[in-house]
Amino acid sequence: MATEFRECAGMAQFNTGTSKCLLDPGKVKAIILTMHGYKLPANATAELLEAACHDDRPNRIFPIKTIIEYAPSGGEANKAAVGYGPNKITSYSAKDDVWTVDEYDASLKANIMAAKGVAFDAYFVDENNVVYGMNDGTDILAGIPLSGVYPGGQDWDSSGTEANLTIGTMFKDYEKYVKNADYRVYKFDVVEALKGLVYVELVKLDTGENNYKLREHFGGLDVTSFFGAALAEGASACFDGEVSAVKFENGNLVITATGTPSLKSPKVLQENGVVGIEQWVS
């Protein structure tokens, strides 16, 4: 009969050597959120990342940038002793980090608030184009599971501090992350390739039979001038409905259509040169 041997789980995969080329983590500049289980494109390029930002849900990635400050919290060992015995590690405290973005943005804050119940996966991107995630046993870098994200910061200026926006990331299992931490180094500007989407509305004007404006859903900013030329160039490819002609004239979109036109999906818009927007649907 074969003899069985028990191995010490802790020692079986324990070593203390260091890499021949140590990774020097830089300052995080962006966070990429994905739906749980969905990953960044394999062998990512700038073009693939931009396309992924505009992909149909649930394959879409959701970048948050530009991060300018990092406040770590938690992840410390919890210790306890029984009687007069020595302390032993019982667990690790919840990891709840806070990231400050460079500009206060009410639209971003509203969207993060609306996603309070979503358990995203997260990747962190540093200034050296290193993307941090987890090794899940496959060749593709996995995201770090979160139990949630939340907004914070200061909504209005005060005598000593300007309004600011922070994003909190709550790790679902910090110990599991540390044991399986992994990363990829890219040779292109990852942060620049990331394009988060903004909700917009296509509004018909009272002046002119076919005149329309494009405005941001949160705050009502007129953004027609930013996207009008690209939408006109894409013409009917960018709109749902029976659209026969699109022009960008005098700061307006002039859309000739049967019925009410609407923007196509961000994926189609991006393929036609219109980057960074999605039509709001109430």
PLY file of the C-alpha trace (Angstrom):
ply
format ascii 1.0
element vertex 282
property float x
property float y
property float z
element edge 281
property int vertex1
property int vertex2
end_header
0.00 0.00 0.00
1.32 3.44 -0.94
2.45 5.68 1.88
0.88 9.12 1.96
2.68 12.23 3.11
1.26 15.52 4.20
2.92 18.74 2.99
2.96 22.02 4.87
0.75 24.29 2.81
2.62 27.41 3.80
6.12 26.09 3.05
5.32 24.24 -0.17
5.29 27.47 -2.20
7.45 29.70 -0.02
10.72 31.34 -1.12
12.50 34.58 -0.30
14.64 35.30 -3.36
14.12 38.44 -5.44
13.72 39.06 -9.16
16.79 39.79 -11.30
14.98 42.97 -12.36
12.86 44.29 -9.51
9.63 46.04 -10.43
9.59 49.56 -9.04
5.88 50.46 -8.79
5.17 53.98 -9.99
2.36 56.37 -9.22
-1.06 55.07 -10.32
-2.55 57.27 -13.03
-5.71 55.36 -13.95
-8.11 52.69 -12.74
-9.83 50.38 -15.22
-13.08 48.82 -14.07
-14.59 45.79 -15.79
-17.59 43.64 -15.10
-16.53 40.71 -12.94
-14.76 38.07 -15.00
-14.22 40.23 -18.10
-10.61 41.00 -18.96
-8.56 43.50 -20.89
-7.82 42.46 -24.48
-5.01 39.93 -24.82
-1.84 41.43 -26.35
-3.39 44.85 -25.86
-2.58 47.81 -28.09
-3.68 51.43 -27.81
-6.25 50.78 -30.53
-7.64 47.69 -28.80
-7.96 49.52 -25.48
-9.80 52.45 -27.07
-12.15 50.01 -28.81
-12.72 48.15 -25.53
-13.78 51.43 -23.88
-16.54 51.70 -26.51
-17.51 48.02 -26.74
-21.03 46.79 -26.04
-21.77 45.81 -22.46
-20.72 43.60 -20.70
-17.44 43.59 -22.67
-16.87 47.32 -22.14
-14.08 48.54 -19.88
-14.60 51.65 -17.74
-11.49 53.78 -17.17
-11.16 56.44 -14.48
-8.37 58.97 -14.97
-6.28 60.96 -14.19
-5.35 59.88 -10.64
-3.20 62.43 -8.78
-3.13 61.06 -5.23
-3.36 57.73 -3.45
-4.37 57.08 0.16
-4.00 53.39 1.12
-6.09 52.04 3.95
-6.35 48.60 5.51
-4.71 45.35 4.48
-2.98 45.00 7.85
-2.64 41.77 9.77
-5.23 41.13 12.48
-3.67 39.34 15.43
-5.06 37.63 18.48
-3.82 35.52 21.36
-5.51 32.85 23.43
-4.72 33.09 27.13
-1.04 33.79 27.62
-0.11 32.22 24.28
1.64 34.19 21.52
-0.12 36.39 18.98
-1.20 34.66 15.79
-2.42 36.17 12.53
-6.15 35.55 12.27
-6.89 37.50 9.07
-6.14 40.72 7.23
-8.18 43.88 7.60
-10.37 45.05 4.74
-8.45 46.93 2.04
-10.23 50.18 1.19
-8.06 52.55 -0.84
-8.98 56.08 -1.90
-7.84 57.75 -5.14
-8.10 61.45 -5.98
-8.76 62.44 -9.60
-7.30 65.60 -11.09
-10.58 67.46 -11.67
-13.93 67.51 -9.90
-16.50 66.04 -12.29
-20.15 65.87 -11.24
-20.94 63.47 -14.10
-18.29 60.98 -13.00
-19.40 61.28 -9.37
-23.03 60.60 -10.33
-22.06 57.53 -12.34
-19.88 56.11 -9.57
-22.67 56.71 -7.06
-25.13 54.86 -9.32
-22.80 51.85 -9.45
-22.58 51.41 -5.68
-24.00 47.88 -5.83
-21.77 46.64 -8.66
-18.87 44.32 -7.79
-16.38 45.31 -10.49
-12.96 43.91 -11.20
-10.21 46.53 -11.27
-6.85 47.05 -12.96
-4.47 49.78 -11.84
-2.26 51.62 -14.36
0.89 53.41 -13.25
2.96 56.17 -14.85
5.31 53.62 -16.42
2.56 51.88 -18.42
2.47 48.95 -16.02
-1.00 47.43 -15.57
-1.55 45.60 -12.28
-4.04 42.76 -11.92
-4.11 39.10 -10.87
-2.90 35.77 -12.16
-5.92 33.47 -12.44
-4.03 30.57 -14.01
-4.52 31.71 -17.61
-2.25 33.63 -19.98
-4.46 36.75 -19.79
-4.12 39.15 -16.88
-7.24 39.09 -14.71
-8.73 42.02 -12.84
-8.70 42.37 -9.06
-12.18 41.60 -7.65
-13.74 44.50 -5.75
-16.71 44.42 -3.40
-17.63 47.90 -4.60
-16.57 51.42 -5.56
-17.79 54.70 -4.14
-17.26 58.45 -4.64
-16.08 60.92 -2.06
-14.26 64.21 -1.72
-15.48 67.77 -1.35
-18.41 69.08 -3.40
-17.68 72.81 -3.09
-14.68 75.07 -2.58
-13.85 76.10 0.95
-11.45 78.73 2.26
-8.57 76.28 2.22
-9.50 73.52 -0.23
-10.91 73.40 -3.73
-13.72 71.03 -4.63
-12.29 67.59 -5.34
-13.41 64.10 -6.22
-12.14 60.83 -4.79
-12.91 57.24 -5.78
-12.84 54.47 -3.20
-12.00 50.89 -4.19
-12.90 48.11 -1.74
-10.95 44.90 -2.34
-13.08 41.77 -2.09
-10.22 39.58 -0.80
-6.96 41.44 -0.26
-5.05 38.36 0.92
-6.01 36.45 -2.24
-4.92 39.40 -4.37
-1.47 39.61 -2.75
-0.91 35.88 -3.19
-1.80 36.10 -6.88
-0.68 39.62 -7.81
0.54 39.99 -11.40
1.17 42.70 -13.95
1.87 43.48 -17.60
4.25 46.11 -18.98
3.25 47.87 -22.20
5.27 49.96 -24.64
2.54 52.50 -25.40
0.83 55.23 -23.39
-1.88 53.20 -21.67
-3.49 56.17 -19.90
-3.79 58.14 -23.14
-5.45 55.17 -24.86
-8.18 54.98 -22.21
-11.32 56.89 -23.16
-14.15 56.93 -20.66
-17.61 57.65 -22.11
-19.85 60.61 -21.33
-23.64 60.48 -21.59
-25.07 62.94 -24.12
-28.51 63.88 -25.44
-29.48 64.76 -29.00
-31.81 67.76 -28.65
-33.99 69.16 -31.44
-34.01 72.96 -31.57
-37.05 75.14 -32.03
-35.17 77.18 -34.64
-34.74 75.46 -37.99
-36.68 72.40 -39.04
-33.74 69.99 -38.83
-31.42 71.68 -36.34
-30.10 69.66 -33.40
-27.64 70.16 -30.56
-25.59 67.60 -28.66
-25.44 68.27 -24.93
-24.04 66.43 -21.95
-26.72 64.74 -19.87
-25.18 65.83 -16.56
-24.90 69.61 -16.54
-26.31 70.29 -20.01
-23.02 71.44 -21.60
-23.30 72.08 -25.35
-20.71 69.74 -26.93
-21.92 69.98 -30.51
-18.73 71.72 -31.61
-16.60 68.84 -30.26
-18.41 66.08 -32.16
-20.39 67.78 -34.92
-17.81 67.48 -37.70
-17.10 63.81 -36.97
-20.81 62.97 -36.78
-21.43 64.76 -40.08
-18.56 62.91 -41.72
-19.92 59.59 -40.48
-23.39 60.76 -41.55
-26.08 58.08 -41.56
-23.60 55.47 -40.23
-23.67 57.27 -36.87
-27.44 57.52 -36.47
-30.36 55.17 -35.99
-33.53 55.93 -37.90
-34.07 56.84 -41.52
-31.37 59.50 -41.80
-30.67 60.73 -45.32
-28.24 63.59 -44.64
-26.17 65.09 -41.82
-24.39 68.46 -41.86
-22.52 70.50 -39.29
-23.37 74.14 -39.94
-23.29 77.28 -37.77
-22.63 75.26 -34.63
-25.63 72.98 -35.21
-26.16 69.47 -36.49
-28.56 69.61 -39.42
-30.10 66.15 -39.66
-32.53 65.24 -42.41
-34.48 62.22 -41.20
-37.82 60.50 -41.23
-38.86 60.27 -37.60
-36.63 61.00 -34.61
-32.90 60.32 -35.12
-30.72 58.92 -32.34
-27.06 58.03 -31.98
-25.89 54.50 -32.63
-23.98 52.51 -30.03
-20.60 53.81 -28.84
-18.97 50.86 -30.64
-20.37 51.98 -34.00
-19.60 55.64 -33.26
-15.98 54.84 -32.40
-15.59 52.83 -35.59
-16.70 55.97 -37.44
-14.33 58.35 -35.66
-16.66 59.61 -32.90
-14.92 58.91 -29.60
-16.07 59.23 -25.99
-19.87 59.55 -25.99
-23.00 57.45 -25.51
-26.58 58.60 -25.90
-28.51 58.80 -22.65
-31.58 56.61 -22.48
-33.89 57.37 -19.54
0 1
1 2
2 3
3 4
4 5
5 6
6 7
7 8
8 9
9 10
10 11
11 12
12 13
13 14
14 15
15 16
16 17
17 18
18 19
19 20
20 21
21 22
22 23
23 24
24 25
25 26
26 27
27 28
28 29
29 30
30 31
31 32
32 33
33 34
34 35
35 36
36 37
37 38
38 39
39 40
40 41
41 42
42 43
43 44
44 45
45 46
46 47
47 48
48 49
49 50
50 51
51 52
52 53
53 54
54 55
55 56
56 57
57 58
58 59
59 60
60 61
61 62
62 63
63 64
64 65
65 66
66 67
67 68
68 69
69 70
70 71
71 72
72 73
73 74
74 75
75 76
76 77
77 78
78 79
79 80
80 81
81 82
82 83
83 84
84 85
85 86
86 87
87 88
88 89
89 90
90 91
91 92
92 93
93 94
94 95
95 96
96 97
97 98
98 99
99 100
100 101
101 102
102 103
103 104
104 105
105 106
106 107
107 108
108 109
109 110
110 111
111 112
112 113
113 114
114 115
115 116
116 117
117 118
118 119
119 120
120 121
121 122
122 123
123 124
124 125
125 126
126 127
127 128
128 129
129 130
130 131
131 132
132 133
133 134
134 135
135 136
136 137
137 138
138 139
139 140
140 141
141 142
142 143
143 144
144 145
145 146
146 147
147 148
148 149
149 150
150 151
151 152
152 153
153 154
154 155
155 156
156 157
157 158
158 159
159 160
160 161
161 162
162 163
163 164
164 165
165 166
166 167
167 168
168 169
169 170
170 171
171 172
172 173
173 174
174 175
175 176
176 177
177 178
178 179
179 180
180 181
181 182
182 183
183 184
184 185
185 186
186 187
187 188
188 189
189 190
190 191
191 192
192 193
193 194
194 195
195 196
196 197
197 198
198 199
199 200
200 201
201 202
202 203
203 204
204 205
205 206
206 207
207 208
208 209
209 210
210 211
211 212
212 213
213 214
214 215
215 216
216 217
217 218
218 219
219 220
220 221
221 222
222 223
223 224
224 225
225 226
226 227
227 228
228 229
229 230
230 231
231 232
232 233
233 234
234 235
235 236
236 237
237 238
238 239
239 240
240 241
241 242
242 243
243 244
244 245
245 246
246 247
247 248
248 249
249 250
250 251
251 252
252 253
253 254
254 255
255 256
256 257
257 258
258 259
259 260
260 261
261 262
262 263
263 264
264 265
265 266
266 267
267 268
268 269
269 270
270 271
271 272
272 273
273 274
274 275
275 276
276 277
277 278
278 279
279 280
280 281
